[in-house]
């Protein structure tokens, strides 16, 4: 595993201690398992991350049942993380139950102690909106993300250093959710605000915030394209590709899928503008090369993204007058969809 900013958890040592003295060491074991899952996910080992986070949830559910006041916050956190990891391997429907349970827990905790638990409630609401959108429940996803944005705006106004990154994430999600229900013009304001915040954060701390900044730039390009402002979409998507290419060069497993997303979006923007079509073809074919092995390993998570990129490739080929190649790509896409 590549060296990471945080120490790698040691669940084997914690497990031995917890076996000898559960009351004293099970909380620490659950914490190490949660950390291990996060580290594995961060380096692209998504399937491997599931077992430790599932074990952490099992332990913390038992602890929270016995002593809610002491352990419910950590239990809710593990539920949140489990939903994220399930979504990361394409098990989208399964991700809903833990994120909904986390929101219920955090809402009760935040009602009793807003200062301590409102940030976690807002984070879970953002996650709930994402997971609802991932299973096609687009209208239902709006209420939780709007609530999250309201909470985070207040929190970030009071303490920008602590809450601006999460506020920007919620704005990014709101823009996606508004676009998904056809409210394209309304989606521009939140994504533009997210880009402004994340540019400032990434300038101050590139290692921590550049991945999120690139995500918002990609989202801004998509939102501009959706309202017909295609020429304006070129600058943010080019910046996003540059950032994500550098990140993916350093850590392909973690950032390769994001680079593929930006490359596909860039090709779509260039196609819509009707310029630089050869470059658009190079970009979307690179996206396909990145996504093909991922779709073979994790079809639930990446097969749809691969199909989307292949569809853009066919569109670009057609625009270039290479209709026979476009038909071949569409035929392969049809066969993969029906197989």
C-alpha positions in Angstrom: 0.0 0.0 0.0 1.4 3.4 -0.9 2.5 5.6 2.0 -0.4 7.8 3.1 -0.7 10.9 5.2 -2.2 9.0 8.2 -0.7 6.0 10.0 -2.1 2.7 8.7 -4.4 1.2 11.4 -3.4 -2.1 13.1 -6.5 -4.1 13.5 -4.6 -7.4 14.1 -3.1 -6.0 17.3 -6.5 -4.4 18.3 -8.3 -7.7 17.6 -6.0 -9.6 19.9 -6.5 -7.1 22.7 -10.2 -7.0 22.1 -10.4 -10.8 22.3 -8.7 -10.8 25.7 -10.7 -7.8 27.0 -13.7 -6.8 24.8 -14.9 -4.0 27.1 -11.6 -2.2 27.1 -10.5 -2.7 23.5 -13.5 -3.3 21.2 -14.1 0.5 20.6 -10.4 0.8 19.5 -10.8 -2.3 17.2 -13.8 -0.7 15.5 -11.9 2.5 15.1 -8.9 0.7 13.5 -11.2 -1.3 11.2 -12.9 1.9 10.1 -9.6 3.5 9.4 -8.3 0.5 7.5 -11.4 0.6 5.3 -10.8 4.3 4.6 -7.1 3.7 3.6 -8.0 0.8 1.3 -10.7 2.8 -0.4 -8.3 5.8 -0.8 -5.9 3.6 -2.8 -8.6 2.1 -5.0 -9.0 -1.3 -3.2 -12.7 -0.8 -3.0 -13.8 -4.4 -2.6 -11.3 -5.1 0.1 -12.5 -2.1 2.1 -16.0 -3.7 2.6 -15.0 -6.4 5.2 -13.4 -4.1 7.7 -16.2 -1.5 7.6 -18.9 -4.2 7.9 -17.1 -5.6 10.9 -16.8 -2.1 12.4 -20.5 -1.6 12.0 -21.3 -4.9 13.7 -19.1 -4.1 16.7 -20.4 -0.5 17.0 -24.0 -1.6 16.7 -23.6 -3.9 19.7 -21.7 -1.2 21.7 -24.4 1.4 20.9 -27.2 -0.9 21.9 -25.5 -1.5 25.3 -24.5 2.2 25.8 -26.1 4.6 23.4 -24.8 7.8 25.0 -21.2 6.6 24.6 -21.2 4.8 21.3 -24.1 6.0 19.0 -22.0 8.8 17.4 -19.3 6.4 16.3 -22.0 3.8 15.2 -23.6 6.5 13.0 -20.2 7.4 11.6 -19.6 3.8 10.6 -23.0 3.5 9.0 -22.2 6.6 7.0 -18.9 5.0 5.9 -20.5 1.7 5.1 -22.9 3.4 2.7 -20.0 5.2 1.0 -18.1 2.0 0.5 -21.1 0.1 -0.8 -21.8 2.8 -3.3 -18.1 2.7 -4.3 -18.5 -0.9 -5.5 -21.8 -0.2 -7.2 -24.1 -1.8 -4.6 -26.2 1.3 -4.7 -29.5 -0.1 -3.4 -27.8 -1.7 -0.4 -26.1 1.7 0.5 -29.5 3.3 1.3 -30.3 1.4 4.5 -27.1 2.4 6.4 -27.2 6.0 5.2 -30.9 6.4 6.2 -30.1 4.8 9.6 -27.2 7.2 10.0 -29.4 10.3 9.2 -32.0 9.1 11.7 -29.4 8.7 14.5 -27.6 12.0 13.7 -30.9 13.9 13.6 -31.8 12.7 17.1 -28.3 13.5 18.3 -28.3 16.9 16.7 -31.7 17.8 18.3 -30.3 17.0 21.7 -26.9 18.7 21.1 -26.7 20.8 17.9 -23.2 22.1 18.4 -21.8 18.6 18.7 -23.7 16.8 16.0 -25.1 19.2 13.4 -22.0 18.9 11.2 -22.3 15.1 11.2 -26.0 15.4 10.4 -25.3 17.7 7.4 -22.6 15.3 6.2 -25.1 12.4 6.4 -27.8 14.4 4.6 -25.3 15.1 1.8 -24.6 11.4 1.6 -28.3 10.5 1.6 -28.9 12.8 -1.3 -26.1 11.3 -3.3 -27.3 7.7 -2.7 -30.9 8.5 -3.5 -29.7 10.1 -6.7 -27.6 7.1 -7.5 -30.6 4.8 -7.5 -32.7 7.2 -9.6 -34.8 8.7 -6.8 -33.9 12.2 -8.1 -36.8 14.2 -6.7 -36.5 12.7 -3.2 -32.8 13.6 -3.2 -33.5 17.3 -3.3 -34.9 17.7 0.3 -31.9 16.3 2.1 -29.3 18.1 0.1 -31.1 21.4 0.4 -31.2 20.9 4.2 -27.5 20.0 4.2 -26.6 23.2 2.3 -28.7 25.3 4.8 -26.9 23.7 7.7 -23.4 24.0 6.2 -23.9 27.6 5.2 -24.6 28.6 8.8 -21.8 26.4 10.1 -19.3 27.7 7.5 -20.2 31.3 8.2 -19.5 30.8 11.9 -16.3 28.7 11.3 -15.0 28.7 7.8 -11.8 26.8 8.5 -13.8 23.9 10.0 -16.7 23.7 7.6 -16.0 25.3 4.2 -14.8 22.0 2.7 -18.0 20.2 3.6 -20.1 23.2 2.6 -18.5 23.1 -0.9 -19.2 19.4 -1.1 -22.9 20.0 -0.3 -23.1 22.8 -2.9 -21.5 20.5 -5.5 -24.1 17.8 -4.7 -26.9 20.3 -4.8 -25.9 21.4 -8.3 -25.9 17.7 -9.5 -29.3 17.1 -7.9 -30.8 20.2 -9.5 -29.4 19.3 -12.9 -30.8 15.7 -12.5 -34.4 17.0 -12.2 -34.0 19.4 -15.1 -33.5 22.6 -13.1 -30.4 23.4 -15.1 -30.2 27.2 -14.7 -30.7 26.9 -10.9 -27.8 24.4 -10.8 -25.3 27.0 -11.9 -25.2 29.2 -8.7 -24.3 26.4 -6.3 -21.6 24.9 -8.6 -20.1 28.3 -9.2 -20.0 28.9 -5.4 -18.4 25.5 -4.9 -15.7 26.2 -7.4 -14.9 29.6 -5.8 -14.6 28.0 -2.4 -12.6 25.0 -3.5 -10.2 27.1 -5.6 -9.3 29.1 -2.5 -8.9 25.9 -0.4 -6.8 24.2 -3.1 -4.5 27.2 -3.4 -3.9 27.2 0.3 -3.6 23.4 0.6 -3.3 21.6 -2.8 -2.7 18.1 -1.3 -5.9 18.2 0.7 -8.2 20.0 -1.7 -7.1 19.6 -5.4 -9.2 16.4 -6.0 -12.4 18.1 -4.8 -11.5 21.3 -6.7 -11.1 19.2 -9.9 -14.5 17.6 -9.2 -16.2 21.0 -9.0 -14.5 22.2 -12.2 -15.8 19.2 -14.0 -19.2 19.8 -12.6 -19.1 23.4 -13.6 -18.3 22.5 -17.2 -21.1 20.0 -17.3 -23.6 22.5 -15.9 -22.5 25.3 -18.4 -22.8 22.8 -21.2 -26.3 21.9 -20.1 -27.5 25.4 -20.4 -25.9 26.0 -23.8 -22.9 28.0 -22.6 -20.5 25.5 -24.3 -17.7 27.9 -25.1 -17.5 28.9 -21.4 -17.3 25.3 -20.4 -13.9 24.7 -22.1 -11.8 26.6 -19.6 -13.0 24.7 -16.4 -12.9 21.3 -18.0 -9.4 21.9 -19.4 -8.2 22.9 -15.9 -9.9 19.8 -14.4 -8.2 17.5 -16.9 -4.8 19.0 -16.1 -5.3 18.6 -12.4 -6.7 15.1 -12.5 -4.0 13.9 -14.9 -1.4 15.0 -12.4 -3.2 13.3 -9.6 -3.8 10.1 -11.6 -0.1 10.0 -12.5 0.8 9.9 -8.8 -2.0 7.5 -7.8 -3.7 5.8 -10.7 -5.9 3.6 -8.6 -7.4 6.4 -6.6 -7.7 9.1 -9.3 -7.9 7.2 -12.6 -11.7 7.0 -12.5 -12.0 10.7 -11.9 -9.6 11.5 -14.8 -11.8 9.3 -17.0 -14.8 11.4 -16.0 -13.1 14.7 -16.8 -11.8 13.3 -20.1 -15.3 12.2 -21.1 -16.8 15.5 -20.1 -14.1 17.4 -22.1 -14.8 15.3 -25.2 -18.6 16.1 -24.8 -17.9 19.8 -24.5 -15.6 19.9 -27.5 -18.2 17.9 -29.5 -20.9 20.3 -28.5 -18.7 23.3 -29.5 -17.9 21.5 -32.8 -14.2 22.3 -32.5 -11.0 20.3 -31.8 -12.8 17.0 -32.6 -9.5 15.0 -33.0 -8.5 16.0 -29.5 -12.0 15.1 -28.3 -11.5 11.6 -29.8 -8.1 11.2 -28.1 -9.7 12.2 -24.7 -12.7 9.9 -24.8 -10.6 7.0 -26.0 -8.3 7.6 -23.1 -11.3 7.5 -20.8 -12.4 4.2 -22.3 -8.9 2.7 -21.8 -9.0 3.7 -18.1 -12.5 2.4 -17.6 -12.4 -0.9 -19.4 -10.3 -2.8 -16.9 -12.2 -1.2 -14.0 -15.5 -2.3 -15.6 -14.1 -5.8 -15.8 -13.2 -5.8 -12.1 -16.2 -3.9 -10.7 -19.0 -4.0 -13.4 -21.6 -2.7 -11.0 -19.6 0.5 -10.4 -18.0 1.1 -13.7 -19.8 -0.7 -16.6 -22.3 2.1 -16.9 -19.5 4.7 -17.0 -17.7 2.7 -19.7 -20.8 2.5 -21.8 -21.3 6.3 -21.4 -17.8 7.0 -22.6 -18.1 4.6 -25.5 -21.3 6.3 -26.6 -19.4 9.7 -26.6 -16.7 8.0 -28.6 -19.2 6.9 -31.2 -20.7 10.4 -31.4 -17.3 12.0 -31.9 -16.4 9.5 -34.6 -19.7 10.3 -36.4 -19.0 14.0 -36.2 -15.6 13.4 -37.8 -17.2 11.6 -40.6 -15.8 8.2 -39.6 -19.2 6.5 -39.7 -18.0 2.9 -40.1 -15.9 3.2 -36.9 -18.8 4.8 -35.1 -21.1 1.9 -36.1 -18.6 -0.6 -34.8 -18.4 1.2 -31.5 -22.2 1.3 -31.2 -22.5 -2.3 -32.1 -20.0 -3.3 -29.4 -21.9 -1.0 -27.0 -25.2 -2.7 -27.9 -23.7 -6.1 -27.4 -22.2 -5.2 -24.0 -25.5 -3.7 -22.9 -27.6 -6.8 -23.8 -25.1 -9.4 -22.6 
